[in-house]
């Protein structure tokens, strides 16, 4: 449980770690009435790192008065992967008031530069996610693939950086990126996805990339900018 926690990471080659690292199956609960701030340490590591093979679940408090502000110290995701092959596993968000900001070439929630991410599932909460240059708000980093993205609840505002979708794929480097299928159900409160400059899709593939099936159920409150 995060209960008014502040982790102010300081970049140093002596601090080769994230603000929080998930080991195996981990759950973070945000306590009602608290503000929690987490910043990664070394600039190649995210605010909250979810290594490959791990699944992180984030839950909000029962009253909805919690908050989590999370980001990297340079080149990694807010929640998810780190720079240069520090890929991530699966991310599940079930609630909470969360602001996640990616570093350069890294997603707010998801992948980072040439570092893939697994599946992302959001079932509730108030989520604001912003990607850096070439990275999605929710999804892939620059030059890196991501898995499936399923959103079935909550209020989500996702903004991609240059060449990247708001929700979905990041931009290319020497190879094009891929993302899995994206599903947004009619049970969401609202989803607002804003693509970055030169990106073809607000929800879907980034520039030059490919994406699995994009399904937005009839009646879903979705805005694409």
Secondary structure, DSSP 8 states (H G I E B T S, - for coil): -BSS-EE-----TT--S-SEEE-SEEEEEB-TT-EEEEE-SSTTS-SEEEBTT-EEEEE--TTS--EEEEE-SSSS-SEE-BTTTB-B-EEEE-S-EEEEE--TT--SEE-BTTB-B--EEE-SSEEEEE--TT--SEE--TT--B--EEE-SSEEEEE--TT--SEE----SSS--EE--EEE-TT-SEEEEE--TT-S-SEE--TT-EE--EEE-TT--EEE-
